[in-house]
Amino acid sequence: MAYQSFEELDVWKKACRLCVNLYNILNDCKDYLLKDQMSRAAISIASNIAEGAERDSKQEYIRFLHIAKGSAGELRTQLYIADKIRLVRPEERQQLCIELIEISKMLHGLIKSMKKA
């Protein structure tokens, strides 16, 4: 692979920033169940990118990238729900969803490039 560490991947950096942003948005949230689920999904994105990168096989790495992509979709769904029940503001949901779609596209591209290699 062309990089030395997962910390160099733009998609990992973007996923970490999104997670921090989400934590800041949900800081005062009293719905602990949804807050916990959303936090776990956000953490899962960056964590699975890192875990996959540290595995010893390309197939496992790709599998973990798929899991990260799935977590991005899960979090988008949770954000729509949180918006509808007024736990997040519509503009917060929209911005986070834009970032999640970009992360999903980046993961898709990384998966495709790894399959070709």
C-alpha positions in Angstrom: 0.0 0.0 0.0 1.1 3.5 -0.7 0.9 4.8 2.9 2.8 3.9 6.1 0.0 4.1 8.6 -3.8 4.6 8.8 -3.2 8.0 10.4 -2.2 9.2 7.0 -5.5 8.3 5.4 -7.7 11.3 4.7 -10.8 9.2 5.2 -9.6 8.2 8.7 -8.8 11.9 9.6 -12.3 12.9 8.3 -14.0 10.2 10.3 -12.2 11.2 13.5 -13.2 14.9 13.0 -16.8 13.9 12.4 -16.8 11.8 15.6 -15.5 14.8 17.6 -18.0 17.1 16.0 -20.8 14.7 16.9 -19.7 14.4 20.5 -19.8 18.2 20.8 -23.2 18.4 19.3 -24.6 15.7 21.6 -22.8 17.0 24.7 -26.0 18.1 26.4 -28.3 15.4 25.0 -30.4 13.7 27.6 -31.5 10.8 25.4 -28.8 8.5 26.5 -29.9 5.5 24.4 -29.8 7.3 21.1 -26.7 9.3 22.1 -24.9 6.1 23.0 -25.9 4.4 19.7 -24.9 7.4 17.6 -21.6 7.7 19.4 -20.9 4.1 18.9 -21.6 4.3 15.2 -19.4 7.4 14.8 -16.5 5.8 16.7 -17.0 2.6 14.7 -16.2 4.4 11.4 -12.7 5.5 12.3 -12.0 2.5 14.5 -12.8 0.0 11.7 -10.6 1.9 9.2 -7.8 1.7 11.7 -8.4 -1.9 12.7 -8.6 -3.1 9.2 -5.4 -1.3 8.3 -3.6 -3.1 11.1 -4.7 -6.6 9.9 -2.4 -8.8 8.0 -4.5 -9.4 5.0 -6.0 -7.3 2.2 -9.3 -9.3 2.5 -9.7 -8.5 6.2 -8.9 -4.8 5.5 -11.5 -4.6 2.9 -14.0 -6.4 5.2 -13.3 -3.8 7.9 -13.7 -0.9 5.4 -17.2 -2.4 4.5 -18.0 -2.4 8.2 -16.9 1.3 8.5 -19.1 2.1 5.5 -22.0 0.4 7.1 -21.5 2.4 10.3 -21.6 5.6 8.3 -25.0 4.6 6.9 -26.2 3.6 10.4 -25.2 7.0 11.7 -26.9 8.8 8.9 -30.1 7.0 9.7 -29.8 7.9 13.4 -29.2 11.5 12.5 -32.4 11.6 10.5 -34.3 10.2 13.6 -32.5 12.6 15.9 -33.5 15.5 13.7 -37.2 14.4 13.6 -37.4 14.1 17.4 -35.5 17.4 17.8 -32.3 16.1 19.4 -30.2 17.8 16.7 -30.9 20.8 14.7 -31.7 20.3 11.0 -28.6 22.2 9.9 -26.4 20.0 12.2 -27.9 16.9 10.7 -27.5 18.1 7.2 -23.8 19.0 7.7 -23.0 15.7 9.4 -24.9 13.8 6.7 -22.9 15.6 3.9 -19.7 14.6 5.7 -20.9 11.0 6.1 -21.8 10.7 2.4 -18.3 12.0 1.6 -16.7 9.4 4.0 -18.8 6.7 2.4 -17.6 7.7 -1.1 -14.0 7.8 0.1 -14.4 4.3 1.7 -16.0 3.0 -1.5 -13.1 4.4 -3.5 -10.5 2.9 -1.2 -12.3 -0.5 -1.3 -12.3 -0.4 -5.1 -8.6 0.5 -5.3 -7.7 -2.3 -2.9 -9.6 -4.8 -4.8 -7.7 -3.9 -8.0 -4.3 -4.1 -6.3 
